[in-house]
Amino acid sequence: MEKIRLGRTDLMVSRTAFGALPIQRISQAEACALVRRAYEAGINYFDTANAYTDSEEKLGEALHDVRQNVVISTKSGGKDKKTVLAHIEQSLRSLRTDYIDLFQFHNPAVLPDPNDPDGPFAAALEMQKKGYIRHIGITNHRMKVAREAIDSGLYETLQFPFCYLASEEEVELVRLCQKQDLGFIAMKGLSGGLLNNAEACYAFMRQYPNVVPIWGIQHEWELDQWLELSRRDPAMTPELQAVIERDRSELAGNFCRSCGYCLPCTAGIDIPQAARMSALLRRSPYQPYMSDEWHEKMHRIEECVHCDACKSRCPYGLDIPNLLVKMLADYDAFYAQHHGE
């Protein structure tokens, strides 16, 4: 498995990395077997977070006896020193490790103040000084915050959404990180499941030598897919470029990336799925969405109280309430046409 340097951290990580958010959805035994198989196949970089329920615990169980051979990054969304210290201590226990290779601030709305003695940055510096974390990075979904993080010189890595639907501004962010020697960790490489040509996604990422994509893996077939692509290492071709151009045309403009920062919803709406339902119906097997359960879920949109909390939290500035109304109309038309097939 090819390894590259993760920015100026000097951590050598597999170019195909394991995003461990999805393993919170499977059993301990299934998760441990999946992670261990990834490790034995040559993947050495695993990304998780304090907020991913039992993901850290599952990684710890799977990797504690080979800890010296892997790179682990985790995150905290804590907003003060006390909380971040507690999160790091819990992460160390859950991961069954004495140190965290890369600690990341988890999608802060503004950069942590490095001069605040009671702020989250002070916690990271204290734990770094004690040897419990080795490198400090940041994750974000906001272009403004990401650029400020790069300019600050305080971070060694940036984790940001990046896929072949990226705008020129997002591509420029990758280039800026390369220029500043920051590691660029690409999340949402499949755009939350909207992209279904893994080879095109892989080949696109390979065009950027400083990008390390963390592919979210939950199933054996997903791991097999990325391992096979890593072995074959396909380059961009006219055929794959045509797939990308077609998807860019179909999904151009503002669309839901399924980041989930809009949640929780007062009305119990599954916003990350509902807000991209039109694309899911046409780009995925649609039959699961024709169930009574999903019909009821989509019609919760009618119970929206228009508090606009989701809209205020969206890092992409989407008008979520209006988007949901459009998605429900599209869903109902599709449901009427296909229900009972």
N, C-alpha and C positions, 0 to 999 in steps of 0.2 A: 504494500500500500504506500503510494507516494506521500511524502510528508513535506510540509513547507513551514517556513518561519512565520509565526504569528506576530507580525509587526516587530517592534523593538523589545517585546517580552523575551525574545530568543527561545520561546517554547516551540518545539517542533511538533506539529500536529498533522494528522492525516487530513488530506484535502477533502476526503469524504468523512464528514463528522456526524455524530449521533445526537439529534435533538431529543431530549428525554421528557419533554412535556407529555407526549401521548402515552407513555408507559404507566401513567397514573390511572389509566382507564382499564388496565388488565391486571390479572392476579399477580401476586408476589412471585410465584413459581414461573409463570409465563414471562414476566418481565426479566427476571434473573437469567433465564435461559436465553432470551433474546439478546440481552446486553452482553452476556458472556460469549455468545456466538459471534456478535459483532467484534468483540475484542480479539477473539481467536482468528478472525478473518483479517485482522490488521488495522481496524479502526482503533485509534488511541485517544480521540478527543470526544468527550461527553459533556453536553451542556444541559444544566437543569436550573432550578430556582427554588428558593424557600417557599414560594407561593404555589408550587406545583404539588400540592398535597403530599403524597408519599413517594414522589419521584426520587428524592434524595435518598430515602431509606432503601429503595430498591437498587439504586446504583451502588450504595454502600455494601449491600449484601452480595451483589454480583462481582464487585471489583476490589474489595478490601484486601484480598490476598495477592493482588497484582498491582497494588496502588502505585508502586514506583515506576510502572510501565505506562501509566495513563495520565492524561491531562484532564482535569475536571474544572469546569467553570460553574459558578452558581451566582445567585442574585439576591438582593434585598430591596424591597420598596419602602423600607423604613424612613421616616422623615425626621428622626432625631437620633442623637448618638446612642442613647440607652436602647432604643428599639433595634438599631442596626447591630450593636454589640450582641444583643440577645439572639438575633437572627443568625449571626455568624457562629456563635457558640452552638446553636441548635444544628446548623448545617454541618459543623464538624462532627457532632455526635451522630447525626443521621447518616452521613457519608462514611462514617467509621474511619476517619482520617485525622492526621495531626496538622494538616495544612490544606488550603484551597489554592490551586494554581492561579486562578483568575477570579477575583471577586468583582461583580458588576452592580452598579446602581441600576435598579430596575425601572426603566421608563419614567424618570422624574419629569414633572411638568416644567421645572426650572432646574438649572444646574445647582447641585449642592454647594453651599458657600464654604470654600476651603479655610476660611478664617474664623468660622464659627466654632468655638470650643465645645459647644453642645450639639453640633450638627452631625449629619451622617458622614461627612467626609472625615471629621475628626475620629470617628469610630474606625473607619477603614485604615487611616494612617496608624492608629494605635495598634490595631491587630497586625498590620504589616510590620511594624517595628518589633512586635513580639514574635514574628515568624509564622503566624497563623494564616496569613494570606501573602501571596508572593507578588501578585500584580493586580492593578486596579483598572477597571474598564467601566463602560457605561452602555446601557441599551436605550434605544428610543424609537419613537414613531414620528417625531416632530423634526422637520428639517431645520428649523431655527435652533432648537436645542442641540441637535447633532453638530451643526456648524460651530456653535459656541463651544461645545466640548472639544472639538478638534483645535480650535483657536486657543483654548485655554492652556494647552500643553500639560494638563494634569492627568490625562488618561492614556493608557497604552493600547487600548482597543475600543472600537465602536461596534456595537451590534445594532443592525438596522435592517428593515425590510428591503429585500432586493431580489428581483426576478426579471424575466425577460419582458415584463410589462413596464419596467422602470422608465421614468422620464429622464430627459437629458440632465435635469438637475440632480437626480439621484445617481446617475452615472458619474457626474462631476464630483459627487461626494466620495465615491470610490477612488477616483483619481487623486483627490485631495488627501485622502488617508494614505495612499501609496506615497505621495510626495512627502508627507510628514512622518512616514514610517510607523503609522498606526495600523494595527491589525484590524481588518474589516471582516466581521462575522456576519454572514448573510442569513437572516431569518426569513420565513415566509417565501422560500424558494419556489414553492408551488402555488403561491398566492392564496394560502388557506384552502387549497384543494380545487381552485378554479382551473388550474392548469393540469392537464392530464397526459401530456407527452413528456415523460421523464427524460428521455434522451435529449430532447430540445432544451429542457431546463438545465441538464448537466452540461451540454455543449456550450450554452450561453455563459454559464459560470466560468468555464475553463478559459474564456477569452480574457479574464481579469486575473492576473497572476497573484494579486494580493488578497483575493477573496476566498474565505473559507465558509462554504455553506454548511449549515447544520440542518440536515434533513430530519423532519419529525418522523419517527419510526415507531409503529405500534404492532405491526404484523410481520410474520416471517416473509411474506411475499414482498413487502416493502424493502426489507433488509436485502433480500435476494436481488431485487431490482438495482439497488445502489451498488452492491458488490459487483454485479455483472457489468454495470456501466464503468465502474472503477477499473476493472480488469481490461475492458475493451477500450476505454478512454476515447470515445468518439469526439472528433472535432466538428466544428460547424460545417454544414454542407448546404448547398442551395435548397435541398429538400427540407432540411430542418429550418432554414431561414424562412421558407415559405409558410411553414407551420406557425412560426413566431409572428410573421406579418399578418396572417389571418387572425390569430388570437388578439393581436394588438388592435386590429380593426374592430373586432367584435366586442372587445372589453375596454375600448378607449374611454377616457374620461374618468369621472369620479365613480368609483365602485367600492363596495365594502371589502376590506382586506381580512375580515374576520379576526381582528386583533382582540376583541372582547372588552376593550376599555370602556365601552358604552354601558356595560352591566354594573350593578344589577338594575333590572327594569321594574318599576313600581307595579306595572300591570302583568308582570311575569312573561313578557314576550321574549322569545329566543332571538334577540336582535341579530347576532352574528350570522345565523343561518337564514332568518327571514329576510334580511336586508340584501341578500344576494340570491334569492330564490329563483329569479328568472334565469340566471346563468346556471344554477345547479340543475334545473329541470332540463336544460338543453345540452349541458356538458357532462352530466353524470347519468348513471342509470336512474330514471325518474320514478320507477315503480315504488320505491320506499316512501316517497313523498305523497303518494296517493292514498296512504293509510288514513284511517279515522283519527289516529293520534296526531298526524301531521296536519290534517284538516282542522282539527281543534286548535292546534298550536298557531297556525296561521291566522285563524279568526280571533285570536286574542288581540291582534292588531286593532280590532274594532273597540277594544277596551282601553286603548291608549288615553291617558289623562292629560296629555300635552304639557307635561311638566318641563319638557325640554332638557332634562338631566342628561339623557343620552347624547343629545346634540352638543351640549356644553363639554362633554368628556371626549368626544371624537377627535383624535389627533389629526384627522384628515379634513375636518371642517364639513363633514357631510350633513345635509339637512335630513336627518334620520326619520323624523315623523312623516315627512312627505314621501321619502323613499319607500317607507313601509307601506303606505297607502297604495303606491304604484305596484309594489311587489304582490300585495294581496289581490289586486285586480287581475294581474297577470296569472297568479296562481289559480284563482277561481275559473278563469277562462280555460286554462290548461286542464284543470281538474274535471270540468264539465266535458271536455273533449275526450279525456283518457280514462276517467274513473271506470272501474269494472273490467278493464282489459285483461 
